[in-house]
Amino acid sequence: MTEKEQFQDLPLEEVIGDRFGRYSKYIIQDRALPDARDGLKPVQRRILYAMFMDHNTHDKPFRKSAKTVGNVIANYHPHGDSSVYEAMVRLSQDWKSRHPLVEMHGNNGSLDGDSPAAMRYTEARLSSIAGEMLRDLQKETVDFIPNFDDQDMEPTVLPARFPNLLVNGSTGISAGYATDIPPHALHEVIDAVLMRLKNQNATVDELMKVISGPDFPTGGIIQGVAGIKKAYETGRGKIVVRAKTRIETLKGSKEQIVVDEIPYDVNKANLVKKIDELRVDKRLEGIAEVRDESDRQGLRIVIEMRRDIPAEPILQYLFKNTDLQVAYNFNMIAIHDRRPTMMTLPMMLDAYIEHQKEIITKRSQFDLRKAHARLHIVEGLMKALSILDEVIQAIRASKDKKDAKNNLETKFDFTEVQAEAIVSLQLYRLTNTDITELREEEATLNATIAELEGILQDEKTLVAVLKKELLDIRKRFKEDRRSLIQEEIAEIKLNMDVLIPSEDVIVSVTKDGYVKRTSLRSYKSSNGEGFAMKESDEIVFKQQLNTQQHVLLFTNKGHYIFQPIHELPDIRWKDLGQHISSLVNVTDAEERIIRVVGVEDFEAPLYVVTVSKYGQIKRTLLKEYFVTRYNKPFKAVNLKKDDELQFADIVAEDQDVILTTYMSFAVRFPLEEVPPTSVRTAGIKAINLKDDDYIAATTIVSPEDAGDVLIITTRGSVKKMSIKEYEPTGRAKRGLQTLRELKTNPHRIEAVLRVARGTTVEIATEKEIVEVISTDQYRHADRLSNGSPAVNTATDGAIVRITVQPPEEAE
């Protein structure tokens, strides 16, 4: 590109692809993923190296964190100070790292997720085990590369004299890769390294005899050995981590749950808050109080029960619904040979062993060079002492130091290095004792050289050195396991009868979808009057049910909403309910509730019967409607595009169904004619409809039922008819007419109501004319009668609402 050309004409996708590719390569290799050899990400490695170079080690006093952060940014890591400080703080947190590599004075955060103090307030230094990460660094054991501005050199990896990747674990997210490697017990990991050194083909099963699984710094109970084994074999696996809990008995028939250890990476404050919210929201009635009693002695959360409430079922519920139990997913990705690799346990151990062999080899070569150089000088000094007078004479006869060195080299065959050492000797070294010391040093150096050459020439000797050093670290830094491992993942058994206190309540649902449960006390004090709802709204369901029961809410779009009654908002009778969308994720604005039914027992031998507007009927076992997760509506029936759900109810198998169409055709047949199918099916044809006809009413009756129905027509006529008038016709027929057909302004079916003696019916029209009628005032009419006029729809407007009051309420 010439000086005049300031722009390049390139396709955007090519530029974006190229730049993002480079960025991805950087964050994968040099930011978010740990190296398989030392288990560190670049920022962590740079922090440790900067502290090491600054002599900020465990045997020196603490130093301001800000100074270390400044050094890291200035020399090695040209990024934000907050990211460097956060990485440094994490290295010091003993609830994140199994063996922290940094010691910090001051507030370095907490298990509650509190922020650490600013770096100008805290002080830090390397921990003693971090010294093992950096030991032998200055013996040319690892490769160094220029830093970002080529002013300094930094290591590409640390010597890492213990297997840090497994001991402290790692977590990170890069482009296309994420890693989650849990911490382990140091002595177990070293034992696994030793086993792999002894037997290069040691299997995961054999290794798991010494390395039983992760060991989290926060303790807890790990469940699922199969998941651990799978992770060690493949790099991926799932375990369950649950809090360590115990149940204590108090005075006055009370119990309390005490939590001594919580799962790894769980925020304690959020956990306590969530448990307390369950108590406040009355989703868990048995808890009296939740207290965080943690202090300098350790973690302690107390969940106190109410009188006579057993703690065990509450604990099971908390395991299921809070972070007292969490799933941990292994995803053991690390940078191996400069590329992200899914690591198995043997691969990790082998990568570490290869690294250590290389470190010991390079260290031995470095020490050997030093020993040879020193031995050469010692031999020169010994030779000089043996001809001391001549050497002194030669030096005295020389003009200057350079001439003295030349004379020594030419007269006595000393090398330049030996001559430099001789002329630099201090006079007191020319005593008789010095020769003895030199001979001792010569013998020591010869032994050292022999040992180092043995290491470099024989693999077994090198492995023996590695074993010895690992055993020394194991002895000095071993800590007992903190996490307990259990073979199987324990099944959580919820006893809802104990968790949810039995209480009779009034459940109400309105047409616009406002739901609530009301205590009997609130309902009775209002005399069942003054129900709060919007002007255009009306009650579609009101029934006394128990908090241990459920309701199913069916919508016109063929969905059903599953709702435990104890989770409905507890609201006074005279206050507005809560909209169903706050409990369940309802997305369709045109969807409305058409039917609500209470369910006592899903295992009862009952069926849900659904009927669609255009004549599809379906029968499904009630138990198929039970779900465990209910944050969204479920499909109750597969409807055609223009069809909608007209009826849904829970019925016994030995019932008959009467379907009445808008044009007054009625069919009656036993439900046995409808074969049971699963929830998501469409059902079968129930009636043979005319082109403009649709189902206006569905009535469930028993075969021997001698009761009555009340038919209300679109013109406001009412007639009472005996159920026996409906002769069985069989499924999928046109049916019998239940009104006389008129040529002009014919009567059509508005509603068919199942009524008993003493029932009153309220009919409301568009012009807010309300007519209250008693079923007892009507005589039985025959099938082809059009009934008696009750409201005048011509003058009062069409019927908008029909409300039935059963006999006991009418009284």
CORBELNOR-V26277 format. One record per residue. N is the residue number from 0. SS is DSSP state (H for helix, E for strand, C for the rest). PHI is phi as a letter, one per 30 degrees, with the letter a starting at -180 (none if undefined). D_FIRST is the distance of its C-alpha to the first C-alpha in Angstrom with 2 decimals. Layout:
BEGIN
N_SS_PHI_D_FIRST, N_SS_PHI_D_FIRST
END
This chain:
BEGIN
0_C_none_0.00, 1_C_d_3.83, 2_C_d_6.78, 3_C_d_8.19, 4_C_d_6.16, 5_C_c_8.17, 6_C_b_9.00, 7_C_c_8.61, 8_C_c_11.76, 9_C_b_13.47, 10_C_d_17.26, 11_H_e_18.98, 12_H_d_21.14, 13_H_d_18.31, 14_H_d_16.74, 15_H_e_20.30, 16_H_e_21.39, 17_H_d_18.68, 18_H_d_19.19, 19_H_d_22.93, 20_H_d_23.06, 21_H_d_21.61, 22_H_d_23.95, 23_H_d_26.87, 24_H_e_26.39, 25_H_d_26.46, 26_H_d_29.58, 27_H_d_31.35, 28_H_d_30.84, 29_H_b_30.65, 30_H_b_32.52, 31_H_c_35.22, 32_C_c_36.83, 33_C_d_39.05, 34_E_d_38.87, 35_C_d_41.75, 36_C_d_42.76, 37_C_c_43.29, 38_C_i_43.19, 39_C_c_40.85, 40_C_d_37.69, 41_H_e_35.11, 42_H_d_36.27, 43_H_d_39.88, 44_H_d_39.15, 45_H_d_37.39, 46_H_d_40.34, 47_H_d_42.86, 48_H_d_40.96, 49_H_d_40.53, 50_H_d_44.28, 51_H_d_45.18, 52_H_d_43.24, 53_C_d_44.92, 54_C_h_48.30, 55_C_c_48.89, 56_C_c_51.06, 57_C_d_54.23, 58_C_c_56.56, 59_C_c_55.16, 60_C_d_55.69, 61_C_d_53.56, 62_E_b_50.58, 63_E_e_48.94, 64_H_d_46.46, 65_H_e_44.15, 66_H_d_43.76, 67_H_d_42.73, 68_H_e_40.28, 69_H_e_38.77, 70_H_d_38.46, 71_H_d_36.84, 72_H_d_34.20, 73_H_d_33.60, 74_H_c_33.39, 75_C_b_32.56, 76_C_b_31.94, 77_C_d_29.67, 78_C_b_31.06, 79_C_d_33.82, 80_H_d_37.15, 81_H_d_39.11, 82_H_d_37.57, 83_H_d_38.29, 84_H_d_41.79, 85_H_d_42.54, 86_H_d_41.65, 87_H_d_43.84, 88_H_d_46.68, 89_H_d_46.60, 90_H_d_46.97, 91_H_c_50.14, 92_C_d_51.76, 93_C_d_54.68, 94_C_c_54.90, 95_C_c_51.33, 96_C_c_51.27, 97_C_d_54.17, 98_C_b_53.76, 99_C_e_51.67, 100_C_c_49.35, 101_E_b_49.50, 102_E_c_52.71, 103_E_b_52.57, 104_E_c_55.10, 105_C_j_55.23, 106_C_d_54.42, 107_C_c_51.87, 108_C_j_52.39, 109_C_a_55.08, 110_C_d_56.03, 111_C_d_56.37, 112_C_i_52.63, 113_C_d_53.08, 114_C_d_50.06, 115_C_d_50.17, 116_C_d_50.76, 117_C_d_47.76, 118_C_d_46.41, 119_C_d_47.95, 120_C_c_51.36, 121_C_c_51.15, 122_E_b_51.35, 123_E_b_50.26, 124_E_a_50.39, 125_E_d_49.82, 126_C_d_52.73, 127_H_d_54.70, 128_H_d_53.37, 129_H_d_49.76, 130_H_e_50.79, 131_H_d_51.19, 132_H_d_47.61, 133_H_c_46.44, 134_C_e_49.19, 135_C_i_48.08, 136_C_d_44.50, 137_C_c_44.63, 138_C_c_45.96, 139_C_h_42.58, 140_C_d_43.45, 141_C_b_40.07, 142_C_d_36.44, 143_E_c_34.61, 144_E_b_30.88, 145_E_d_29.01, 146_C_d_29.15, 147_C_d_26.25, 148_C_c_25.75, 149_C_i_26.79, 150_C_c_29.85, 151_C_b_32.41, 152_E_c_33.23, 153_E_b_34.45, 154_E_d_36.32, 155_C_d_34.88, 156_C_a_38.45, 157_C_c_41.84, 158_C_e_44.83, 159_C_h_46.71, 160_C_d_50.26, 161_C_b_51.42, 162_C_d_49.92, 163_H_d_48.29, 164_H_e_46.53, 165_H_d_49.91, 166_H_d_51.87, 167_H_c_49.79, 168_C_i_47.98, 169_E_a_44.70, 170_E_b_43.34, 171_E_a_39.83, 172_E_b_37.61, 173_C_b_34.03, 174_C_d_31.99, 175_C_i_34.24, 176_C_b_36.55, 177_E_b_39.32, 178_E_b_41.80, 179_E_b_45.43, 180_E_c_47.25, 181_C_d_50.64, 182_C_d_52.15, 183_C_b_54.90, 184_C_d_57.78, 185_H_e_56.77, 186_H_d_59.89, 187_H_d_59.52, 188_H_d_55.89, 189_H_d_56.86, 190_H_d_59.82, 191_H_d_57.50, 192_H_d_55.24, 193_H_d_58.42, 194_H_d_59.62, 195_H_d_56.35, 196_H_d_56.57, 197_H_d_60.11, 198_C_b_59.36, 199_C_d_55.83, 200_C_c_56.85, 201_C_e_58.40, 202_C_d_58.11, 203_H_d_57.34, 204_H_e_61.09, 205_H_d_61.95, 206_H_d_59.29, 207_C_d_60.60, 208_C_d_63.95, 209_C_c_62.37, 210_C_c_59.44, 211_C_d_61.19, 212_C_l_58.26, 213_C_e_56.17, 214_C_b_57.77, 215_C_d_56.56, 216_C_d_56.98, 217_C_d_58.75, 218_C_i_61.19, 219_C_i_62.41, 220_E_c_63.60, 221_E_c_61.28, 222_E_c_62.59, 223_C_j_61.61, 224_H_d_61.55, 225_H_d_60.38, 226_H_d_57.17, 227_H_d_56.63, 228_H_d_57.24, 229_H_d_54.85, 230_H_d_52.12, 231_H_d_52.78, 232_H_d_52.68, 233_H_b_49.68, 234_C_j_47.79, 235_E_b_48.92, 236_E_a_52.34, 237_E_b_54.22, 238_E_b_56.96, 239_E_c_58.99, 240_E_c_59.33, 241_E_b_62.32, 242_C_d_63.79, 243_E_d_66.78, 244_E_b_69.64, 245_E_b_73.42, 246_E_c_76.15, 247_E_c_78.71, 248_E_c_82.07, 249_E_c_83.12, 250_C_d_86.46, 251_C_i_87.67, 252_C_h_86.38, 253_E_c_82.74, 254_E_b_79.84, 255_E_b_76.41, 256_E_c_73.20, 257_E_c_71.68, 258_E_c_68.03, 259_E_c_67.41, 260_E_b_63.95, 261_C_c_61.22, 262_C_d_58.45, 263_C_d_55.21, 264_C_i_52.53, 265_C_c_55.00, 266_C_d_55.17, 267_H_d_58.85, 268_H_d_59.07, 269_H_d_57.64, 270_H_d_60.03, 271_H_d_63.05, 272_H_d_61.97, 273_H_d_61.65, 274_H_d_65.11, 275_H_d_66.61, 276_H_d_65.07, 277_H_d_66.89, 278_H_d_70.08, 279_H_d_69.43, 280_C_d_68.42, 281_C_i_71.59, 282_C_d_69.68, 283_C_b_71.46, 284_C_d_74.89, 285_C_d_76.21, 286_E_d_74.19, 287_E_c_75.97, 288_E_a_73.37, 289_E_b_70.06, 290_E_b_69.59, 291_E_c_66.92, 292_C_c_69.06, 293_C_d_66.33, 294_E_b_66.81, 295_C_d_66.16, 296_C_d_68.40, 297_E_k_66.00, 298_C_d_65.08, 299_C_a_67.89, 300_E_c_67.72, 301_E_c_71.11, 302_E_c_71.73, 303_E_c_75.34, 304_E_d_77.23, 305_C_d_79.86, 306_C_e_83.47, 307_C_i_84.40, 308_C_c_80.83, 309_C_d_79.86, 310_H_d_76.53, 311_H_e_75.56, 312_H_d_74.64, 313_H_d_72.70, 314_H_d_70.76, 315_H_d_69.95, 316_H_d_68.68, 317_H_d_66.48, 318_H_e_65.03, 319_H_d_64.06, 320_H_c_62.81, 321_C_b_61.32, 322_C_d_59.11, 323_C_d_62.24, 324_E_b_61.00, 325_E_b_57.35, 326_E_c_55.56, 327_E_c_53.11, 328_E_c_50.58, 329_E_d_49.26, 330_E_b_45.61, 331_C_d_45.04, 332_E_c_41.30, 333_E_b_39.86, 334_E_d_36.91, 335_E_b_38.26, 336_C_h_36.17, 337_C_i_33.05, 338_E_b_33.61, 339_E_d_35.75, 340_E_b_39.13, 341_E_d_42.37, 342_C_c_44.79, 343_C_d_48.46, 344_H_d_50.93, 345_H_e_51.23, 346_H_d_47.42, 347_H_d_47.25, 348_H_d_50.10, 349_H_d_48.68, 350_H_d_45.22, 351_H_d_47.08, 352_H_d_49.41, 353_H_e_46.62, 354_H_d_44.88, 355_H_d_48.20, 356_H_d_48.94, 357_H_d_45.60, 358_H_d_46.32, 359_H_d_49.84, 360_H_d_48.66, 361_H_d_46.01, 362_H_d_48.48, 363_H_d_51.18, 364_H_d_48.95, 365_H_d_48.10, 366_H_d_51.80, 367_H_d_52.86, 368_H_d_50.66, 369_H_d_52.11, 370_H_d_55.65, 371_H_d_55.35, 372_H_d_54.01, 373_H_d_56.89, 374_H_d_59.48, 375_H_e_58.43, 376_H_d_59.04, 377_H_d_62.34, 378_H_d_63.58, 379_H_d_62.83, 380_H_d_64.66, 381_H_d_67.64, 382_H_d_67.86, 383_H_d_67.66, 384_H_d_70.46, 385_H_d_72.61, 386_C_b_72.43, 387_H_d_72.06, 388_H_d_74.23, 389_H_d_72.48, 390_H_d_69.04, 391_H_d_70.22, 392_H_d_71.69, 393_H_d_68.47, 394_H_d_66.42, 395_H_d_68.97, 396_C_d_68.84, 397_C_d_65.06, 398_C_d_63.39, 399_C_b_60.67, 400_H_d_58.91, 401_H_d_56.65, 402_H_d_59.70, 403_H_d_61.66, 404_H_d_59.02, 405_H_d_59.00, 406_H_d_62.81, 407_H_d_62.93, 408_H_d_60.46, 409_H_d_62.33, 410_H_d_65.92, 411_H_c_65.85, 412_C_i_62.79, 413_C_d_61.03, 414_C_d_57.28, 415_H_d_54.95, 416_H_d_54.65, 417_H_d_58.44, 418_H_d_59.03, 419_H_d_56.71, 420_H_d_58.71, 421_H_d_62.03, 422_H_d_61.30, 423_C_d_59.98, 424_C_d_63.27, 425_C_d_65.40, 426_H_e_69.03, 427_H_d_70.53, 428_H_d_68.81, 429_H_d_71.20, 430_C_d_74.10, 431_C_d_75.97, 432_H_d_74.56, 433_H_d_70.97, 434_H_d_71.56, 435_H_d_72.85, 436_H_d_69.76, 437_H_d_67.51, 438_H_d_69.49, 439_H_d_69.15, 440_H_d_65.40, 441_H_d_65.16, 442_H_d_67.05, 443_H_d_64.83, 444_H_d_61.65, 445_H_d_62.97, 446_H_d_63.82, 447_H_d_60.36, 448_H_d_58.68, 449_H_d_60.93, 450_H_d_60.13, 451_H_d_56.36, 452_H_d_56.48, 453_H_d_58.60, 454_H_d_55.98, 455_H_d_53.19, 456_H_c_55.34, 457_C_b_57.05, 458_H_e_55.43, 459_H_d_58.78, 460_H_d_59.03, 461_H_d_55.51, 462_H_d_56.42, 463_H_d_59.65, 464_H_d_57.76, 465_H_e_55.48, 466_H_e_58.58, 467_H_d_60.37, 468_H_d_57.51, 469_H_d_57.07, 470_H_d_60.84, 471_H_d_60.77, 472_H_d_58.12, 473_H_e_60.12, 474_H_d_63.25, 475_H_d_61.70, 476_H_c_59.68, 477_C_d_61.57, 478_C_b_62.41, 479_C_d_64.59, 480_C_e_63.08, 481_C_c_62.73, 482_C_c_62.12, 483_E_c_64.95, 484_E_c_64.11, 485_E_c_66.20, 486_C_e_66.24, 487_C_c_66.18, 488_C_d_64.53, 489_C_d_67.54, 490_C_d_68.24, 491_C_d_68.50, 492_C_c_71.83, 493_C_c_72.06, 494_C_c_75.57, 495_H_d_74.98, 496_H_d_78.70, 497_H_d_78.57, 498_H_d_75.19, 499_C_c_76.14, 500_C_d_79.51, 501_C_d_81.71, 502_C_b_82.17, 503_E_d_83.37, 504_E_b_81.20, 505_E_c_80.91, 506_E_c_77.66, 507_E_b_76.67, 508_E_b_73.89, 509_E_c_73.40, 510_C_e_72.14, 511_C_d_68.93, 512_C_j_68.20, 513_E_c_69.53, 514_E_b_71.03, 515_E_a_73.05, 516_E_c_75.83, 517_E_b_78.72, 518_E_d_81.39, 519_H_d_84.91, 520_H_d_85.99, 521_H_d_83.55, 522_H_d_84.49, 523_H_d_88.23, 524_H_d_88.07, 525_C_c_86.49, 526_C_h_89.08, 527_C_i_86.17, 528_C_c_85.62, 529_C_i_82.86, 530_C_d_80.01, 531_C_d_76.72, 532_C_a_74.42, 533_C_d_72.71, 534_C_e_74.89, 535_C_d_73.55, 536_C_c_73.62, 537_C_a_76.47, 538_E_d_77.48, 539_E_c_76.92, 540_E_a_78.04, 541_E_b_80.38, 542_E_a_82.06, 543_E_d_83.39, 544_E_b_81.42, 545_E_c_80.86, 546_C_d_77.73, 547_C_d_77.68, 548_C_c_77.33, 549_E_b_74.42, 550_E_b_73.80, 551_E_c_71.95, 552_E_c_70.54, 553_E_c_70.00, 554_E_c_67.76, 555_C_d_67.98, 556_C_d_64.68, 557_C_i_66.34, 558_E_c_65.01, 559_E_b_67.03, 560_E_c_66.36, 561_E_c_67.90, 562_E_b_69.04, 563_E_d_71.23, 564_H_d_73.70, 565_H_d_73.31, 566_H_c_69.62, 567_C_d_70.55, 568_C_d_70.44, 569_E_d_73.86, 570_C_b_74.59, 571_C_d_77.88, 572_C_d_79.60, 573_C_c_79.23, 574_C_c_75.45, 575_C_d_72.64, 576_C_d_71.28, 577_E_c_67.70, 578_E_d_65.55, 579_H_e_65.03, 580_H_d_61.22, 581_H_d_61.33, 582_C_c_62.81, 583_C_b_61.08, 584_E_d_57.68, 585_C_c_58.88, 586_C_c_56.10, 587_C_d_57.98, 588_C_d_59.46, 589_C_d_61.96, 590_C_d_63.38, 591_C_b_66.84, 592_E_d_69.49, 593_E_c_72.46, 594_E_a_74.44, 595_E_b_74.83, 596_E_b_76.99, 597_E_d_77.98, 598_E_b_77.91, 599_C_c_80.24, 600_C_b_79.52, 601_C_d_76.78, 602_C_d_78.80, 603_C_d_81.73, 604_C_d_82.59, 605_C_b_81.37, 606_E_b_78.95, 607_E_c_76.44, 608_E_c_77.23, 609_E_b_74.69, 610_E_b_75.36, 611_E_c_72.79, 612_C_e_73.48, 613_C_c_73.49, 614_C_i_75.82, 615_E_c_73.99, 616_E_c_75.92, 617_E_b_74.84, 618_E_b_76.57, 619_E_b_74.73, 620_E_e_76.14, 621_H_e_75.79, 622_H_d_74.37, 623_H_d_71.23, 624_H_d_70.34, 625_C_d_70.10, 626_C_b_66.62, 627_C_c_65.50, 628_C_c_62.26, 629_C_b_62.80, 630_C_c_59.96, 631_E_b_59.50, 632_C_d_61.84, 633_E_c_62.73, 634_E_d_63.58, 635_C_c_67.37, 636_C_a_67.45, 637_C_d_65.07, 638_C_c_65.61, 639_C_d_64.75, 640_C_e_62.37, 641_C_c_65.09, 642_C_d_67.63, 643_C_b_68.32, 644_E_d_70.52, 645_E_c_74.02, 646_E_a_75.95, 647_E_a_75.57, 648_E_a_78.27, 649_E_c_79.51, 650_E_b_82.68, 651_C_d_85.00, 652_C_d_85.10, 653_C_d_88.70, 654_E_c_88.00, 655_E_c_87.98, 656_E_c_85.33, 657_E_c_86.24, 658_E_c_83.45, 659_E_c_84.26, 660_E_c_82.15, 661_C_e_81.62, 662_C_d_84.06, 663_C_i_86.61, 664_E_d_86.56, 665_E_b_87.18, 666_E_c_86.89, 667_E_b_88.29, 668_E_a_87.58, 669_E_d_87.54, 670_H_d_84.18, 671_H_e_84.98, 672_H_d_83.88, 673_C_c_80.29, 674_C_d_78.90, 675_E_d_76.89, 676_C_b_73.10, 677_C_d_70.14, 678_C_d_68.42, 679_C_d_65.46, 680_C_c_67.54, 681_C_c_68.49, 682_C_i_72.27, 683_E_b_74.72, 684_E_d_76.46, 685_C_c_79.25, 686_C_a_80.70, 687_C_c_80.67, 688_C_d_79.42, 689_C_d_79.92, 690_C_e_76.81, 691_C_c_76.86, 692_C_c_78.40, 693_C_a_77.00, 694_E_d_78.48, 695_E_c_79.82, 696_E_a_81.61, 697_E_b_81.94, 698_E_b_85.07, 699_E_c_85.79, 700_E_b_89.52, 701_E_d_91.70, 702_C_e_93.72, 703_C_c_97.04, 704_C_e_95.80, 705_C_c_98.57, 706_C_d_96.77, 707_E_b_95.46, 708_E_b_92.30, 709_E_c_91.81, 710_E_c_90.07, 711_E_c_88.55, 712_E_c_87.59, 713_C_d_85.03, 714_C_c_87.96, 715_C_j_89.23, 716_E_d_92.09, 717_E_b_93.02, 718_E_b_95.07, 719_E_c_96.11, 720_E_b_96.30, 721_E_d_97.46, 722_H_d_94.89, 723_H_d_97.50, 724_H_d_97.03, 725_C_d_93.65, 726_C_d_94.70, 727_C_e_92.31, 728_C_c_90.50, 729_C_j_87.91, 730_C_d_84.09, 731_C_i_82.05, 732_C_c_85.00, 733_C_d_85.18, 734_C_j_87.79, 735_E_c_90.81, 736_E_d_90.84, 737_C_c_91.69, 738_C_b_92.12, 739_C_d_94.02, 740_C_d_91.68, 741_C_c_92.29, 742_C_d_91.29, 743_C_c_90.13, 744_C_h_88.20, 745_C_d_88.62, 746_C_d_88.49, 747_C_b_85.40, 748_E_d_84.84, 749_E_c_83.35, 750_E_a_84.25, 751_E_b_86.54, 752_E_c_87.63, 753_E_d_89.56, 754_E_b_92.35, 755_C_c_95.36, 756_C_d_98.53, 757_C_i_97.95, 758_C_d_94.30, 759_E_c_93.19, 760_E_b_90.26, 761_E_c_88.42, 762_E_c_86.96, 763_E_c_84.64, 764_E_c_83.57, 765_C_e_80.81, 766_C_d_83.12, 767_C_i_83.75, 768_C_d_87.29, 769_E_c_88.17, 770_E_c_91.08, 771_E_c_92.46, 772_E_b_94.59, 773_E_c_96.57, 774_H_d_96.60, 775_H_d_100.29, 776_H_d_101.17, 777_C_c_100.20, 778_C_d_102.37, 779_E_d_101.00, 780_C_c_99.91, 781_C_d_99.58, 782_C_d_96.38, 783_C_c_96.46, 784_C_d_97.32, 785_C_c_94.79, 786_C_i_96.12, 787_E_c_97.18, 788_E_d_95.12, 789_C_c_93.74, 790_C_b_91.18, 791_C_c_90.79, 792_H_d_87.14, 793_H_d_87.81, 794_H_c_88.52, 795_H_c_86.91, 796_C_j_83.60, 797_C_d_82.18, 798_E_d_82.64, 799_E_c_79.66, 800_E_a_80.99, 801_E_b_83.75, 802_E_c_84.69, 803_E_c_87.24, 804_E_c_89.35, 805_C_e_91.12, 806_H_e_94.87, 807_H_d_94.55, 808_H_d_92.04, 809_H_d_94.08, 810_C_d_97.05
END
